[in-house]
Amino acid sequence: MFWWHSRTNSVWNNCPSIWLVDVNNSVLVAQGCIPPLCDLLTVQDPKIVTVALEGLENVLRVGSMDAEKTGSGQNHYAYMVEEAGGVDKLESLEKHSNIEIYKKAVDIVDQYFGEEDDETEQSIAPQATAQQYAFGLQPMQQQQQYQFQ
């Protein structure tokens, strides 16, 4: 039970610093705050889940701003959230009974992780012409029969 209290106390003590400035976010991310925040998304207490969602959203926002500043176009913090299993946990929160948690999870997934799905869907979508659809499969060539001798 001690680990639970220390974990929740850590959320209450450290999440406010996630909201302060970009430098704090970088330091906290370097110290490994993303995996524990992602783990807290599965907790039953809605207050803790809400604080963890707000912390993740702020970290992702800073990662997005860093990507714009550097011109890389890649949010490295989003990649870290994905590596920590955070995207799956966020998607599971899209079914949460608490409407605020549901909305926040949907917003985060759409804003920081939704583009990949759109690109994937466009790449596998069939090409439509006036008469037919093409799914990118090559027509089967007639195979030669093997003759036994």
MARBA-3410 file (N, C-alpha, C, O; in Angstrom, 1 decimal):
149
0.8,-1.2,0.0,0.0,0.0,0.0,0.9,1.3,0.0,0.4,2.3,-0.5 ~ 2.1,1.2,0.5,3.0,2.3,0.6,3.3,2.8,-0.8,3.3,4.0,-1.1 ~ 3.5,1.9,-1.8,3.8,2.3,-3.1,2.7,3.1,-3.7,3.0,4.1,-4.5 ~ 1.5,2.8,-3.4,0.3,3.5,-3.9,0.3,5.0,-3.4,0.1,5.9,-4.2 ~ 0.6,5.1,-2.1,0.6,6.5,-1.5,1.7,7.3,-2.1,1.6,8.5,-2.4
2.9,6.7,-2.2,4.0,7.4,-2.7,3.8,7.8,-4.2,4.2,8.9,-4.6 ~ 3.2,6.9,-4.9,2.9,7.2,-6.3,1.9,8.4,-6.5,2.1,9.3,-7.3 ~ 0.8,8.4,-5.7,-0.2,9.4,-5.8,0.4,10.7,-5.3,0.1,11.8,-5.8 ~ 1.2,10.7,-4.2,1.8,11.9,-3.7,2.8,12.5,-4.7,2.9,13.7,-4.9 ~ 3.5,11.6,-5.4,4.4,12.1,-6.5,3.6,12.8,-7.6,4.1,13.8,-8.1
2.4,12.3,-8.0,1.6,13.0,-9.0,1.2,14.4,-8.5,1.4,15.4,-9.2 ~ 0.7,14.4,-7.2,0.2,15.7,-6.7,1.4,16.7,-6.5,1.2,17.9,-6.7 ~ 2.6,16.2,-6.2,3.7,17.1,-6.0,4.4,17.5,-7.3,4.9,18.6,-7.4 ~ 4.4,16.6,-8.3,5.2,17.0,-9.5,4.4,17.5,-10.7,4.9,18.2,-11.5 ~ 3.1,17.1,-10.8,2.4,17.6,-11.9,2.2,19.1,-12.0,2.2,19.7,-13.1
2.1,19.8,-10.9,2.1,21.3,-11.0,3.3,21.8,-11.7,3.2,22.8,-12.4 ~ 4.5,21.2,-11.4,5.7,21.7,-12.1,5.7,21.4,-13.6,6.4,22.1,-14.3 ~ 4.9,20.5,-14.0,4.8,20.2,-15.5,4.2,21.4,-16.2,4.4,21.6,-17.4 ~ 3.3,22.1,-15.5,2.6,23.2,-16.1,3.4,24.5,-16.1,2.9,25.5,-16.7 ~ 4.5,24.6,-15.4,5.2,25.9,-15.3,5.8,26.4,-16.6,5.3,27.3,-17.2
6.9,25.8,-16.9,7.7,26.3,-18.1,8.3,25.2,-18.9,8.3,24.0,-18.4 ~ 8.7,25.5,-20.1,9.3,24.4,-21.0,10.5,23.8,-20.4,10.6,22.5,-20.5 ~ 11.3,24.5,-19.7,12.5,24.0,-19.1,12.2,22.9,-18.1,12.8,21.8,-18.0 ~ 11.1,23.1,-17.2,10.7,22.1,-16.3,10.3,20.8,-17.0,10.6,19.7,-16.5 ~ 9.5,21.0,-18.0,9.1,19.8,-18.8,10.3,19.0,-19.3,10.3,17.8,-19.2
11.2,19.7,-19.9,12.4,19.0,-20.4,13.1,18.2,-19.3,13.6,17.1,-19.5 ~ 13.3,18.9,-18.1,13.9,18.2,-17.0,13.1,17.0,-16.5,13.7,16.0,-16.3 ~ 11.8,17.2,-16.4,11.0,16.1,-15.9,11.0,14.9,-16.9,11.0,13.8,-16.5 ~ 10.9,15.2,-18.2,11.0,14.2,-19.2,12.3,13.5,-19.1,12.4,12.2,-19.2 ~ 13.4,14.2,-19.0,14.7,13.6,-18.9,14.8,12.7,-17.6,15.6,11.7,-17.6
14.1,13.0,-16.6,14.1,12.2,-15.4,13.1,11.0,-15.5,13.1,10.2,-14.6 ~ 12.4,10.9,-16.6,11.6,9.7,-16.8,10.2,9.9,-16.3,9.6,8.9,-15.8 ~ 9.5,11.0,-16.5,8.2,11.2,-16.0,7.1,10.6,-16.9,6.0,10.4,-16.4 ~ 7.4,10.4,-18.1,6.4,10.0,-19.1,5.8,8.6,-18.7,4.6,8.4,-18.7 ~ 6.7,7.5,-18.5,6.1,6.2,-18.2,5.2,6.2,-17.0,4.2,5.6,-17.0
5.6,6.8,-15.8,4.7,6.8,-14.7,3.4,7.6,-14.9,2.4,7.2,-14.5 ~ 3.5,8.7,-15.7,2.2,9.4,-16.0,1.3,8.5,-16.9,0.1,8.5,-16.7 ~ 1.9,7.7,-17.8,1.1,6.8,-18.6,0.5,5.7,-17.7,-0.6,5.3,-17.9 ~ 1.3,5.2,-16.8,0.8,4.2,-15.9,-0.4,4.7,-15.0,-1.3,3.9,-14.7 ~ -0.4,5.9,-14.7,-1.5,6.5,-13.9,-2.8,6.6,-14.6,-3.8,6.9,-14.0
-2.7,6.4,-15.9,-4.0,6.5,-16.7,-4.9,5.3,-16.5,-6.0,5.3,-16.9 ~ -4.3,4.3,-15.8,-5.1,3.1,-15.6,-5.7,3.0,-14.1,-6.3,2.1,-13.8 ~ -5.4,4.0,-13.4,-5.8,4.1,-12.0,-7.3,4.4,-11.9,-7.9,5.0,-12.8 ~ -8.0,3.9,-10.9,-9.4,4.0,-10.8,-9.9,5.4,-10.3,-11.0,5.7,-10.5 ~ -9.0,6.1,-9.6,-9.4,7.4,-9.1,-9.4,8.5,-10.2,-8.4,8.8,-10.8
-10.6,9.0,-10.5,-10.7,10.0,-11.6,-9.9,11.2,-11.5,-9.4,11.8,-12.4 ~ -9.7,11.7,-10.2,-8.8,12.9,-10.0,-7.4,12.6,-10.4,-6.8,13.5,-11.1 ~ -6.9,11.5,-10.1,-5.5,11.2,-10.5,-5.4,11.0,-12.0,-4.4,11.5,-12.6 ~ -6.4,10.4,-12.6,-6.3,10.2,-14.1,-6.4,11.6,-14.7,-5.7,11.8,-15.7 ~ -7.2,12.4,-14.2,-7.4,13.8,-14.8,-6.0,14.6,-14.7,-5.6,15.2,-15.6
-5.4,14.5,-13.5,-4.1,15.2,-13.3,-3.1,14.6,-14.3,-2.3,15.3,-14.9 ~ -3.0,13.2,-14.4,-2.1,12.6,-15.3,-2.4,13.0,-16.8,-1.4,13.2,-17.5 ~ -3.6,13.1,-17.2,-4.0,13.5,-18.5,-3.5,15.0,-18.8,-3.0,15.3,-19.8 ~ -3.7,15.8,-17.8,-3.3,17.2,-17.9,-1.8,17.3,-18.0,-1.2,18.1,-18.8 ~ -1.1,16.5,-17.2,0.4,16.5,-17.3,0.9,16.0,-18.6,1.8,16.6,-19.2
0.3,14.9,-19.1,0.7,14.4,-20.4,0.4,15.4,-21.5,1.2,15.6,-22.4 ~ -0.7,16.0,-21.4,-1.1,17.0,-22.5,-0.1,18.2,-22.5,0.3,18.6,-23.6 ~ 0.3,18.6,-21.3,1.3,19.7,-21.3,2.7,19.3,-21.8,3.3,20.0,-22.5 ~ 3.1,18.1,-21.4,4.3,17.5,-22.0,4.3,17.4,-23.5,5.2,17.8,-24.2 ~ 3.2,16.9,-24.0,3.0,16.8,-25.5,3.0,18.2,-26.1,3.5,18.3,-27.2
2.4,19.1,-25.5,2.3,20.5,-26.0,3.7,21.1,-26.2,4.1,21.7,-27.2 ~ 4.5,20.9,-25.1,5.9,21.4,-25.2,6.7,20.6,-26.2,7.5,21.2,-26.9 ~ 6.5,19.3,-26.4,7.1,18.6,-27.4,6.8,19.1,-28.8,7.6,19.1,-29.7 ~ 5.5,19.5,-29.0,5.1,20.0,-30.2,5.7,21.4,-30.5,6.1,21.6,-31.6 ~ 5.8,22.2,-29.5,6.5,23.5,-29.6,8.0,23.3,-30.0,8.5,24.0,-30.8
8.6,22.3,-29.3,10.0,22.0,-29.6,10.2,21.6,-31.1,11.1,22.0,-31.7 ~ 9.3,20.8,-31.6,9.3,20.3,-32.9,9.2,21.5,-33.9,9.9,21.5,-34.9 ~ 8.3,22.4,-33.6,8.2,23.6,-34.4,9.4,24.5,-34.4,9.9,25.0,-35.4 ~ 10.0,24.7,-33.2,11.2,25.5,-33.1,12.4,24.9,-33.8,13.1,25.6,-34.5 ~ 12.6,23.6,-33.7,13.7,23.0,-34.4,13.4,22.7,-35.9,14.4,22.5,-36.6
12.2,22.7,-36.3,11.8,22.5,-37.6,11.8,21.0,-38.0,11.7,20.6,-39.2 ~ 12.0,20.1,-37.0,12.0,18.7,-37.3,10.7,18.1,-37.6,10.6,17.1,-38.3 ~ 9.6,18.7,-37.1,8.3,18.2,-37.4,7.9,17.0,-36.6,6.8,16.5,-36.8 ~ 8.8,16.5,-35.7,8.6,15.3,-35.0,8.5,15.7,-33.5,9.4,16.3,-32.9 ~ 7.4,15.3,-32.9,7.2,15.5,-31.4,7.9,14.2,-30.7,7.3,13.2,-30.7
9.1,14.4,-30.2,9.8,13.3,-29.6,9.1,12.8,-28.3,9.2,11.7,-27.9 ~ 8.4,13.8,-27.6,7.7,13.4,-26.4,6.5,12.5,-26.8,6.1,11.6,-26.0 ~ 5.8,12.7,-27.9,4.8,11.9,-28.4,5.3,10.4,-28.6,4.6,9.5,-28.3 ~ 6.5,10.4,-29.2,7.1,9.1,-29.4,7.3,8.4,-28.1,7.1,7.2,-28.0 ~ 7.8,9.1,-27.1,8.0,8.5,-25.8,6.7,8.0,-25.1,6.7,7.0,-24.5
5.7,8.8,-25.3,4.4,8.4,-24.8,3.9,7.1,-25.5,3.4,6.2,-24.8 ~ 4.1,7.0,-26.8,3.8,5.8,-27.5,4.6,4.6,-27.1,4.1,3.5,-26.9 ~ 5.9,4.8,-26.8,6.8,3.7,-26.4,6.4,3.3,-25.0,6.6,2.1,-24.7 ~ 5.8,4.1,-24.2,5.4,3.8,-22.8,4.0,3.1,-22.8,3.5,2.8,-21.7 ~ 3.4,2.9,-23.9,2.1,2.3,-24.0,1.0,3.3,-23.7,-0.1,2.9,-23.4
1.3,4.6,-23.7,0.4,5.6,-23.4,-0.8,5.8,-24.4,-1.9,6.1,-24.0 ~ -0.5,5.5,-25.6,-1.5,5.7,-26.7,-2.6,4.7,-26.4,-3.8,5.0,-26.5 ~ -2.2,3.4,-26.2,-3.2,2.4,-25.9,-4.1,2.8,-24.7,-5.3,2.5,-24.7 ~ -3.4,3.3,-23.7,-4.1,3.6,-22.4,-5.0,4.8,-22.7,-6.1,4.9,-22.1 ~ -4.6,5.8,-23.5,-5.4,6.9,-23.8,-6.6,6.5,-24.6,-7.8,6.9,-24.4
-6.4,5.6,-25.6,-7.5,5.0,-26.4,-8.5,4.3,-25.5,-9.7,4.3,-25.8 ~ -8.1,3.6,-24.5,-9.0,2.9,-23.6,-9.8,3.9,-22.7,-10.9,3.6,-22.3 ~ -9.2,5.1,-22.5,-9.9,6.1,-21.7,-11.0,6.7,-22.6,-11.9,7.4,-22.0 ~ -11.0,6.5,-23.9,-12.1,7.0,-24.7,-13.4,6.3,-24.5,-14.5,6.7,-25.0 ~ -13.4,5.3,-23.6,-14.6,4.6,-23.2,-14.9,4.8,-21.8,-15.8,4.1,-21.2
-14.2,5.8,-21.1,-14.4,6.0,-19.7,-15.8,6.6,-19.4,-16.3,7.4,-20.2 ~ -16.3,6.2,-18.2,-17.6,6.7,-17.8,-17.6,8.2,-17.4,-18.6,8.9,-17.5 ~ -16.5,8.7,-17.0,-16.3,10.1,-16.7,-16.2,10.9,-17.9,-15.2,10.8,-18.7 ~ -17.1,11.8,-18.2,-17.2,12.6,-19.5,-15.9,13.5,-19.7,-15.5,13.6,-20.8 ~ -15.4,14.1,-18.6,-14.3,14.9,-18.7,-13.0,14.1,-19.1,-12.2,14.6,-19.9
-12.9,13.0,-18.5,-11.8,12.1,-18.8,-11.9,11.6,-20.3,-10.9,11.6,-21.0 ~ -13.1,11.2,-20.7,-13.3,10.8,-22.0,-13.0,11.9,-23.0,-12.2,11.7,-24.0 ~ -13.5,13.2,-22.8,-13.2,14.3,-23.7,-11.7,14.6,-23.8,-11.2,14.8,-24.9 ~ -11.0,14.6,-22.6,-9.6,14.9,-22.6,-8.8,13.9,-23.4,-7.9,14.2,-24.1 ~ -9.1,12.6,-23.2,-8.4,11.5,-23.8,-8.6,11.6,-25.4,-7.7,11.5,-26.1
-9.9,11.9,-25.8,-10.2,12.0,-27.2,-9.4,13.2,-27.8,-8.8,13.1,-28.9 ~ -9.4,14.3,-27.1,-8.6,15.5,-27.6,-7.2,15.2,-27.7,-6.6,15.6,-28.7 ~ -6.6,14.5,-26.8,-5.1,14.3,-26.8,-4.8,13.3,-28.0,-3.8,13.5,-28.7 ~ -5.6,12.3,-28.1,-5.3,11.3,-29.2,-5.5,12.0,-30.5,-4.7,11.8,-31.4 ~ -6.5,12.8,-30.7,-6.8,13.4,-32.0,-5.7,14.4,-32.3,-5.2,14.5,-33.4
-5.3,15.2,-31.3,-4.3,16.3,-31.5,-2.9,15.8,-31.7,-2.2,16.3,-32.6 ~ -2.5,14.8,-31.0,-1.1,14.4,-31.0,-0.8,13.0,-31.7,0.4,12.7,-32.0 ~ -1.8,12.2,-31.9,-1.6,10.9,-32.4,-2.6,10.6,-33.6,-2.5,9.5,-34.1 ~ -3.4,11.5,-33.9,-4.4,11.2,-34.9,-3.9,11.2,-36.4,-4.6,10.5,-37.2 ~ -2.9,11.9,-36.7,-2.4,12.1,-38.0,-1.9,10.8,-38.6,-2.1,10.5,-39.8
-1.3,9.9,-37.8,-0.8,8.7,-38.4,-1.9,7.8,-38.9,-1.7,7.2,-40.0 ~ -3.0,7.8,-38.2,-4.1,7.0,-38.7,-4.7,7.5,-40.0,-5.0,6.7,-40.9 ~ -4.7,8.8,-40.2,-5.2,9.4,-41.4,-4.3,9.0,-42.6,-4.8,8.7,-43.7 ~ -3.0,9.1,-42.4,-2.1,8.7,-43.4,-2.2,7.2,-43.8,-2.1,6.9,-45.0 ~ -2.3,6.4,-42.8,-2.4,5.0,-43.1,-3.7,4.7,-43.8,-3.7,3.9,-44.8
-4.8,5.3,-43.4,-6.1,5.1,-44.1,-6.0,5.5,-45.6,-6.5,4.9,-46.5 ~ -5.3,6.6,-45.8,-5.2,7.1,-47.2,-4.4,6.2,-48.0,-4.6,6.1,-49.2 ~ -3.3,5.6,-47.4,-2.4,4.8,-48.2,-3.1,3.4,-48.6,-2.7,2.8,-49.5 ~ -4.1,3.0,-47.8,-4.7,1.7,-48.1,-6.0,1.8,-48.8,-6.7,0.8,-49.1 ~ -6.5,3.0,-48.9,-7.8,3.3,-49.6,-7.7,2.9,-51.0,-6.7,3.1,-51.7
-8.8,2.3,-51.5,-8.8,1.9,-52.9,-8.8,3.1,-53.9,-9.4,4.1,-53.5 ~ -8.2,3.0,-55.0,-8.2,4.0,-56.0,-9.5,3.8,-56.8,-9.7,2.8,-57.4 ~ -10.3,4.8,-56.9,-11.6,4.7,-57.6,-11.4,5.4,-59.0,-10.9,6.5,-59.1 ~ -11.9,4.7,-59.9,-12.1,5.2,-61.3,-13.6,5.3,-61.6,-14.4,4.9,-60.7 ~ -13.9,5.7,-62.8,-15.3,5.8,-63.1,-16.0,4.4,-63.1,-17.2,4.3,-62.8
-15.3,3.4,-63.5,-15.9,2.1,-63.6,-15.6,1.0,-62.5,-16.3,0.1,-62.3 ~ -14.4,1.2,-61.8,-14.0,0.2,-60.9,-13.1,0.7,-59.8,-12.7,1.9,-59.8 ~ -12.8,-0.1,-58.9,-11.9,0.2,-57.8,-10.6,-0.6,-57.9,-10.7,-1.8,-58.4 ~ -9.5,0.0,-57.6,-8.3,-0.8,-57.6,-7.7,-0.8,-56.2,-7.5,0.3,-55.6 ~ -7.4,-1.9,-55.7,-6.9,-2.1,-54.3,-5.4,-2.2,-54.3,-4.8,-2.5,-53.2
-4.7,-2.0,-55.3,-3.2,-2.0,-55.3,-2.7,-3.4,-55.5,-1.5,-3.6,-55.3 ~ -3.5,-4.4,-55.8,-3.0,-5.7,-56.0,-2.7,-5.9,-57.4,-3.5,-5.4,-58.3 ~ -1.7,-6.6,-57.7,-1.3,-6.9,-59.1,-2.2,-8.1,-59.6,-2.5,-9.0,-58.8 ~ -2.6,-8.0,-60.8,-3.4,-9.1,-61.4,-2.6,-10.4,-61.4,-1.4,-10.4,-61.6 ~ -3.3,-11.5,-61.1,-2.6,-12.8,-61.0,-2.2,-13.2,-62.4,-3.0,-13.1,-63.4
-1.0,-13.6,-62.6,-0.5,-14.1,-63.9,-0.9,-15.6,-64.0,-0.9,-16.3,-63.0 ~ -1.2,-16.0,-65.1,-1.5,-17.3,-65.3,-0.3,-18.2,-65.0,0.8,-18.0,-65.6 ~ -0.5,-19.2,-64.1,0.6,-20.0,-63.8,0.7,-21.2,-64.7,-0.3,-21.7,-65.2 ~ 1.9,-21.6,-65.0,2.1,-22.8,-65.8,1.9,-24.0,-65.0,2.3,-24.0,-63.8 ~ 1.2,-24.9,-65.6,1.0,-26.2,-64.9,2.3,-27.0,-64.8,3.0,-27.1,-65.8
2.4,-27.6,-63.7,3.6,-28.5,-63.6,3.2,-29.9,-64.2,2.2,-30.4,-63.8 ~ 4.0,-30.4,-65.0,3.7,-31.7,-65.7,4.6,-32.7,-65.1,5.8,-32.6,-65.0 ~ 4.0,-33.8,-64.6,4.7,-34.9,-64.1,5.2,-35.8,-65.2,4.5,-36.0,-66.2 ~ 6.4,-36.3,-65.1,6.9,-37.1,-66.1,7.2,-38.5,-65.6,7.6,-39.4,-66.4
END
